[in-house]
Each structure stands twice: as structure tokens, then as C-alpha cells.
Amino acid sequence: MLMAPALLAMAAIVFYPVISTLLSSFFEMNKMGDWVRFVGLGNFSSLFADKTFWVVLARSVFWTVVAVALKTLAGLGLGILLNQDYRGRGIIRTLIVIPWAAPVPIAAMIWMWTFNSQFGLLNHFLKQMGITSRPPAWLANPTTAFWANLTVDVWLGIPFMALAFLAGLQAISHEYYEAAEIDGANSLQRFSYITLPFLRPVILVATLLSVMWTFNDFNVIYIITKGGPMNTTDILVTYLYKTAFLFLDFSHASVMAFITFIVLLVFSLAYARLYFKEG
Amino acid sequence: MGSIRKTGQAVAFYGISAVSLFLLLFPFFVMLSTSLKQVGEVYSTPPTWIPKVVYWKNYIEIWQQYPIGRYISNSFFIAVTCTILNGLLAVPAAYAVSRLRFAGRKMFMYMFLVVQMFSPVIIIMPLFKLMAVWGLLDTYQSLIITNTVFTLSFSIWMLSSYFNNVPVDIEQAALIDGCSRVQTITKILIPIAAPGIVTTAIYTFISVWNEFMFALTFISRAEMRPLTVGLYNFIRLWTINWHHLMTGAVIGIVPIVILFMIAERNLVKGLAAGAVKS
């Protein structure tokens, strides 16, 4: 059986840990991560009684919705731009890939330095352009730190969106536009009656992928703010990781992993269905 | 009229392009600029856009003052090993999914697609315990095993879609001529699907090179760190030497960006294939 080695490896390193995590959420665990005793839904109810958890969960949803919306819009704009016929767009297409191509952890460290309130070039730029004379210390207070993280996440996600939309746009035949132009459709009408309907499947797939990547964006937040100051920039995955490996509370971390698993499962099943239906 | 409209359009295109490029490449400019500054200039206010004195020595100092060479060779060794193992496991599996009609084939395709989306955070706790039990914490093996398997479902899935595009007829002819199944894979399918296999291999290499969370969790000894975690450790120091960190960033980013650009066009197609009909 040709698939046996791959399946065995996945069983040990993916499926067994998933099941183990799911089961763990019903056990009280010690600081070594061993099961102490079965507590049923006890871990769930104590986690749900913790206010921080709900704040983090709500922030994860907000984070995902806002970031995906911004990436989709910016990506759509950029995709349409690159679909126009002008000199040099080939070079631009190549260059915009770089944020996606660069290793995320390293890119996050560069951003951290860019956000530096005293020596960072971002604040220097804002002052020079006259946008503000007293730019914030981005990473020192909760609100600006959240938006700083979000900026980085959006920045990372734009190239994929733009390229996916560009591929979708290039697949639309010119004849539709020519026919519409002859019939007197203006550019807004052409966009909403030709471009959007044809792009719909790409938009669906790309946003679904983006939702999963954004919801999972551990690296950016963990590196730039580590969820701080005081958990105010944590999303579910970073809070989960800290609960496990910094606070050594494996029971509650497992419950959060359980919830993350369900969320991702729902979205990835939707993605799989779309993929097989369209393809 | 027409030419004025055209000129206006061109100005708009180039204007928007320039702004987009500026926003998307800004941090890389910061990285390059800082990596060429002397310490004094790095910590001066107001900061400078372009180094007053271009200081190449950062690129020498980083090798002398930090185990950056060790980090890079760790990353390289782990990523290459994972890529090879990944290929050995994924090619036969992708062949099975693509060529053999067996019960549950569709279910496996579904499974690979879903698993590809899993977050490592979900499984990190049991994996940490497994590695501890196997005595693999602080070893290359811990990262090689997890990364190989974690990139596997994506590879199988990419490869099988490449294999699907190779006509079956040639293989059937070879089978009739007396080739074994293994021979049809190694002598016919692999050479024809080589571009797809290379793309998949590059992508695996990059994913492993970029990996952060497994390494952060399994590795605590400095000399075992891959580059991502090695550089991250600069931030944990009391005083951060940003000029050296940015120099390390250049070294860590440039080869990966070049590799990525080679594979990227096929990658977008793979990820959104179902939705883009050409």
C-alpha cells in the first residue's frame, strides 16, 4: 500500500495529538501535562467563567473579520490594478510578492523595529509627512499595539489575495467586456455585472483560506507583542500557547485547543467542499 | 480627448502602484538601511532614512559575535532533511490518490485538504509530551519529524494535482511493455511531473525554514536553534542590537524570497485552483 507510510506518520504526529488534546480537555492536568483525574465538563465551565477568555475570544473574531476584510479589499484593488495594461506591471507584480515570500517570524521582527517609538522609521515618516507631530508609542499601549499587529497581519496577507484575484481576473474573457461596452454599460456596471460574478468563486476560496490563516496568526502577535501589554493583544492561539507553556495550565489550554479545532474544522470543511465542487 | 484620458489613467496607475509598493516594501527598506548603519546612527534621533556612512562591517560582526552560522546550518540541515523525507513519503501517496481507484479515495483527498489547514497550536501540547517521552527535546529529530509530517498533507495534495495532469496513457503503454509499477513512477511519472515536484519541494523547504512555534517549544539549547528562533532570541536580550538583528534578517530573508519567487506562480494556482478556471 503506497499510502501506508504517509498515513502512519500522520497518525502518530497529527491524529494522535489531536485526539489527545480533545480528550485532555475533559481531564484535570498537572504542570507536567499528565492526566490527574476525569472532570467531565469542569474545565469548560471554569474557563467560561474566566472573563479574559471571553475578551480574547471576542478579540480573535474582531481581529479575523477586520483583517480579512482589509486584505480582501486591498487585494481586490491591487489585483484590478495589475490586470490593467501598462508598462512595468510585470516588475510590480514580482515585487509585491515579497511580503508573502519573506519568512513571517523574521518579517515580524523587522516590523517590531519599524514600530519603535524612538528610533523607528515609521514614526519618523509620520512626523516628516506632517501627519502627526506626536506619534504614539505603538507597542506600549493596548489599542495601538492591537492595530500595529493587525497592520502586519494585513500586510502579510495582501500579496496572496492580490495574486489570487489577478489569476481570477485574467481568466475572464475580454469578449464579455467588449459586448457590454457596445451595449453601453459604464465601468461601474461592467464591474458589478461581469467582474464580480466571475470573481465570486475566487473571492470565496481566498477569503476562506485567509480566515483560517488570520485566525491562526500566532507568529506575528507572539513575536511583536507576545500578547501584551497584559494580554490585551492576545488572540485565541497566542493565549492558548501562553496558558500552556508559560502558565503551565494544560487543562484550560486544551479546552481552548478544542474550540480552535472546531472553528478550523468548520472552515476547512467549507473550503474542502468548495474546492471539490468547483474543481 | 482620448489621449488626455489615457495620460490621466497612466498617471493614476503609476501613482497607485508607487504607493502600494512603498507600503508593501517599507519594512524591507528599514531592514536594509538599518543593517548598514553603525550603532551610533541606529540609536540617534531623528532616525535617518539612508545610512550616513555605509557600514558593511555588520555583516562580518554578526558572524563573529553570534552563532549565526550555526543557526543557518541548523535551519538548512533540518529543512533539507524534511524536504527529502517529505518527498519520499508524499510521492507514493500522491501517486496512489491520483492513479489508483480505491474505496475511500475521495475521503483521503478531503482529509489531506482539511489537515493542511490545522493549526500547530492545536497539537503542540501532546507533541511536546511525545518528544519529551521519546527523549527528543533539543534534537534535530524533533523538528525533522514534526515538520516533515506537518507539511505532508499539503505536499500530497499539490503533487496529486500535478500527477492528475499527466496523461495516464503513457504509463499504461509502459505497463503493457512490461514495466513494473515502481518503474512507471520513477521512469515516467516523476520526470514528466518534475516541475511540480520541484515546486512542492521548494515550498516544503521554505515552510520548514520559516517554522517558528515547534522550534520555540522543542528547542532550548542555543546551539540547536534554527535561524528563526535564533534571531528571535536577539529580542529577548536586555539590550537589542537592532543593527545586527536586521543584518541577520537580510541573511535569513533574501535566499528564501528568491526561492519563493521561483515556486510562487504554481502555488497560487494550487491554492485557488478550483476557483480559477482557465
Chai-1 contact restraints between the chains, C-beta under 6 A:
chainA,res_idxA,chainB,res_idxB,connection_type,confidence,min_distance_angstrom,max_distance_angstrom,comment,restraint_id
A,L2,B,P92,contact,1.0,0.0,6.0,A-B,restraint_1
A,L2,B,Y95,contact,1.0,0.0,6.0,A-B,restraint_2
A,L2,B,A96,contact,1.0,0.0,6.0,A-B,restraint_3
A,M3,B,A93,contact,1.0,0.0,6.0,A-B,restraint_4
A,M3,B,A96,contact,1.0,0.0,6.0,A-B,restraint_5
A,P5,B,L89,contact,1.0,0.0,6.0,A-B,restraint_6
A,A6,B,L89,contact,1.0,0.0,6.0,A-B,restraint_7
A,A6,B,A93,contact,1.0,0.0,6.0,A-B,restraint_8
A,A6,B,L152,contact,1.0,0.0,6.0,A-B,restraint_9
A,A9,B,V149,contact,1.0,0.0,6.0,A-B,restraint_10
A,M10,B,V149,contact,1.0,0.0,6.0,A-B,restraint_11
A,I13,B,V149,contact,1.0,0.0,6.0,A-B,restraint_12
A,P17,B,I123,contact,1.0,0.0,6.0,A-B,restraint_13
A,P17,B,P126,contact,1.0,0.0,6.0,A-B,restraint_14
A,P17,B,L127,contact,1.0,0.0,6.0,A-B,restraint_15
A,V18,B,I123,contact,1.0,0.0,6.0,A-B,restraint_16
A,S20,B,P126,contact,1.0,0.0,6.0,A-B,restraint_17
A,T21,B,P126,contact,1.0,0.0,6.0,A-B,restraint_18
A,G33,B,K129,contact,1.0,0.0,6.0,A-B,restraint_19
A,L78,B,S20,contact,1.0,0.0,6.0,A-B,restraint_20
A,L81,B,I16,contact,1.0,0.0,6.0,A-B,restraint_21
A,Q84,B,F13,contact,1.0,0.0,6.0,A-B,restraint_22
A,Y86,B,F13,contact,1.0,0.0,6.0,A-B,restraint_23
A,I92,B,S17,contact,1.0,0.0,6.0,A-B,restraint_24
A,L95,B,L21,contact,1.0,0.0,6.0,A-B,restraint_25
A,I96,B,L24,contact,1.0,0.0,6.0,A-B,restraint_26
A,V97,B,E264,contact,1.0,0.0,6.0,A-B,restraint_27
A,I98,B,V257,contact,1.0,0.0,6.0,A-B,restraint_28
A,P99,B,L24,contact,1.0,0.0,6.0,A-B,restraint_29
A,A101,B,V257,contact,1.0,0.0,6.0,A-B,restraint_30
A,A101,B,F260,contact,1.0,0.0,6.0,A-B,restraint_31
A,A102,B,I253,contact,1.0,0.0,6.0,A-B,restraint_32
A,A102,B,V257,contact,1.0,0.0,6.0,A-B,restraint_33
A,P103,B,N210,contact,1.0,0.0,6.0,A-B,restraint_34
A,P103,B,I256,contact,1.0,0.0,6.0,A-B,restraint_35
A,P105,B,F212,contact,1.0,0.0,6.0,A-B,restraint_36
A,P105,B,T228,contact,1.0,0.0,6.0,A-B,restraint_37
A,I106,B,A249,contact,1.0,0.0,6.0,A-B,restraint_38
A,I106,B,G252,contact,1.0,0.0,6.0,A-B,restraint_39
A,I106,B,I253,contact,1.0,0.0,6.0,A-B,restraint_40
A,I110,B,P27,contact,1.0,0.0,6.0,A-B,restraint_41
A,I110,B,M31,contact,1.0,0.0,6.0,A-B,restraint_42
A,I110,B,A249,contact,1.0,0.0,6.0,A-B,restraint_43
A,W111,B,P27,contact,1.0,0.0,6.0,A-B,restraint_44
A,W113,B,W242,contact,1.0,0.0,6.0,A-B,restraint_45
A,T114,B,P27,contact,1.0,0.0,6.0,A-B,restraint_46
A,T114,B,V30,contact,1.0,0.0,6.0,A-B,restraint_47
A,F119,B,Y43,contact,1.0,0.0,6.0,A-B,restraint_48
A,F119,B,P47,contact,1.0,0.0,6.0,A-B,restraint_49
A,L121,B,V30,contact,1.0,0.0,6.0,A-B,restraint_50
A,L121,B,P47,contact,1.0,0.0,6.0,A-B,restraint_51
A,H124,B,P46,contact,1.0,0.0,6.0,A-B,restraint_52
A,H124,B,P47,contact,1.0,0.0,6.0,A-B,restraint_53
A,L163,B,V268,contact,1.0,0.0,6.0,A-B,restraint_54
A,A164,B,V268,contact,1.0,0.0,6.0,A-B,restraint_55
A,A164,B,A272,contact,1.0,0.0,6.0,A-B,restraint_56
A,A167,B,V268,contact,1.0,0.0,6.0,A-B,restraint_57
A,A167,B,V276,contact,1.0,0.0,6.0,A-B,restraint_58
A,G168,B,V276,contact,1.0,0.0,6.0,A-B,restraint_59
A,A171,B,V276,contact,1.0,0.0,6.0,A-B,restraint_60
A,A171,B,K277,contact,1.0,0.0,6.0,A-B,restraint_61
A,A171,B,S278,contact,1.0,0.0,6.0,A-B,restraint_62
A,P201,B,A275,contact,1.0,0.0,6.0,A-B,restraint_63
A,V202,B,A272,contact,1.0,0.0,6.0,A-B,restraint_64
A,V202,B,A275,contact,1.0,0.0,6.0,A-B,restraint_65
A,V202,B,V276,contact,1.0,0.0,6.0,A-B,restraint_66
A,V205,B,A272,contact,1.0,0.0,6.0,A-B,restraint_67
A,V205,B,A275,contact,1.0,0.0,6.0,A-B,restraint_68
A,M212,B,M117,contact,1.0,0.0,6.0,A-B,restraint_69
A,N216,B,S119,contact,1.0,0.0,6.0,A-B,restraint_70
A,F218,B,M213,contact,1.0,0.0,6.0,A-B,restraint_71
A,N219,B,F212,contact,1.0,0.0,6.0,A-B,restraint_72
A,V237,B,V121,contact,1.0,0.0,6.0,A-B,restraint_73
A,L240,B,V121,contact,1.0,0.0,6.0,A-B,restraint_74
A,Y241,B,V121,contact,1.0,0.0,6.0,A-B,restraint_75
A,A244,B,M125,contact,1.0,0.0,6.0,A-B,restraint_76
A,F250,B,M125,contact,1.0,0.0,6.0,A-B,restraint_77
A,A257,B,I122,contact,1.0,0.0,6.0,A-B,restraint_78
A,T260,B,I122,contact,1.0,0.0,6.0,A-B,restraint_79
A,F261,B,I122,contact,1.0,0.0,6.0,A-B,restraint_80
A,L264,B,M117,contact,1.0,0.0,6.0,A-B,restraint_81
A,S268,B,V114,contact,1.0,0.0,6.0,A-B,restraint_82
A,S268,B,M117,contact,1.0,0.0,6.0,A-B,restraint_83
A,A272,B,Y110,contact,1.0,0.0,6.0,A-B,restraint_84
A,A272,B,L113,contact,1.0,0.0,6.0,A-B,restraint_85
A,A272,B,V114,contact,1.0,0.0,6.0,A-B,restraint_86
A,Y275,B,G274,contact,1.0,0.0,6.0,A-B,restraint_87
A,E278,B,G274,contact,1.0,0.0,6.0,A-B,restraint_88
A,E278,B,A275,contact,1.0,0.0,6.0,A-B,restraint_89
A,G279,B,A273,contact,1.0,0.0,6.0,A-B,restraint_90
A,G279,B,G274,contact,1.0,0.0,6.0,A-B,restraint_91
